[in-house]
């Protein structure tokens, strides 16, 4: 399930870091819904976000450390009080067992090798540590919507993204030594509907799903 070594997905984020960061202001209700969901999986320190981007999630979640390949995005994340490290998910620049909690918010869609990225997420967690991984599954309404935008060339940020089905993601997590303990979701409204504030629900029914997985 390797996405291919020739994928360099972070360059568009590096070139358009401010434009990407402004997306969260333009779509503030969607962002708040997603943030409300992730807050249900609180950080047990020390915490890491893999693919921290501009720190839109790490800062309010009080995640101490963020890793990302984009220097421009790391600069914005650092301005939000996050300790930033440049690196990629497939080769995390941290020692074994460095963290109690790690987060991957949609990052899995952009990595070169999702299996190796999850193996690295396992390695840097302490025994019994947790990975909170949040995705827009391909087999969800919003996943289908983003796939269609990709086909039409309408999304510069998602043009190189690979969306995985719920089963694909759960199989990858299990193969990397994780046991899924919980799932919850938001974005139960249609992509063409006006966004509204909603409470997260348990399970995978929404289009933005977070899985809490424990290192076995």
Secondary structure as the mmCIF struct_conf table of DSSP 4:
data_model
#
loop_
_struct_conf.conf_type_id
_struct_conf.id
_struct_conf.beg_label_comp_id
_struct_conf.beg_label_asym_id
_struct_conf.beg_label_seq_id
_struct_conf.end_label_comp_id
_struct_conf.end_label_asym_id
_struct_conf.end_label_seq_id
TURN_TY1_P TURN_TY1_P1 UNK A 5 UNK A 6
TURN_TY1_P TURN_TY1_P2 UNK A 9 UNK A 9
HELX_RH_AL_P HELX_RH_AL_P1 UNK A 10 UNK A 15
TURN_TY1_P TURN_TY1_P3 UNK A 16 UNK A 16
HELX_RH_AL_P HELX_RH_AL_P2 UNK A 17 UNK A 26
TURN_TY1_P TURN_TY1_P4 UNK A 27 UNK A 27
HELX_RH_AL_P HELX_RH_AL_P3 UNK A 28 UNK A 38
TURN_TY1_P TURN_TY1_P5 UNK A 39 UNK A 40
BEND BEND1 UNK A 41 UNK A 41
BEND BEND2 UNK A 45 UNK A 46
STRN STRN1 UNK A 47 UNK A 50
TURN_TY1_P TURN_TY1_P6 UNK A 51 UNK A 51
TURN_TY1_P TURN_TY1_P7 UNK A 53 UNK A 54
BEND BEND3 UNK A 55 UNK A 55
TURN_TY1_P TURN_TY1_P8 UNK A 56 UNK A 57
HELX_RH_AL_P HELX_RH_AL_P4 UNK A 58 UNK A 61
TURN_TY1_P TURN_TY1_P9 UNK A 62 UNK A 62
STRN STRN2 UNK A 65 UNK A 68
BEND BEND4 UNK A 69 UNK A 69
HELX_RH_AL_P HELX_RH_AL_P5 UNK A 71 UNK A 79
TURN_TY1_P TURN_TY1_P10 UNK A 80 UNK A 81
STRN STRN3 UNK A 83 UNK A 86
STRN STRN4 UNK A 88 UNK A 88
TURN_TY1_P TURN_TY1_P11 UNK A 89 UNK A 90
STRN STRN5 UNK A 91 UNK A 91
BEND BEND5 UNK A 93 UNK A 94
TURN_TY1_P TURN_TY1_P12 UNK A 96 UNK A 97
STRN STRN6 UNK A 99 UNK A 105
BEND BEND6 UNK A 106 UNK A 106
HELX_RH_3T_P HELX_RH_3T_P1 UNK A 107 UNK A 109
TURN_TY1_P TURN_TY1_P13 UNK A 110 UNK A 110
BEND BEND7 UNK A 112 UNK A 112
HELX_RH_AL_P HELX_RH_AL_P6 UNK A 114 UNK A 123
TURN_TY1_P TURN_TY1_P14 UNK A 124 UNK A 124
STRN STRN7 UNK A 125 UNK A 135
TURN_TY1_P TURN_TY1_P15 UNK A 138 UNK A 139
BEND BEND8 UNK A 140 UNK A 140
HELX_RH_AL_P HELX_RH_AL_P7 UNK A 141 UNK A 152
TURN_TY1_P TURN_TY1_P16 UNK A 153 UNK A 153
TURN_TY1_P TURN_TY1_P17 UNK A 156 UNK A 160
HELX_LH_PP_P HELX_LH_PP_P1 UNK A 163 UNK A 165
HELX_RH_AL_P HELX_RH_AL_P8 UNK A 166 UNK A 175
TURN_TY1_P TURN_TY1_P18 UNK A 176 UNK A 177
STRN STRN8 UNK A 178 UNK A 186
BEND BEND9 UNK A 189 UNK A 189
TURN_TY1_P TURN_TY1_P19 UNK A 191 UNK A 192
BEND BEND10 UNK A 193 UNK A 193
HELX_LH_PP_P HELX_LH_PP_P2 UNK A 194 UNK A 195
STRN STRN9 UNK A 201 UNK A 202
BEND BEND11 UNK A 203 UNK A 204
BEND BEND12 UNK A 206 UNK A 207
STRN STRN10 UNK A 208 UNK A 215
#
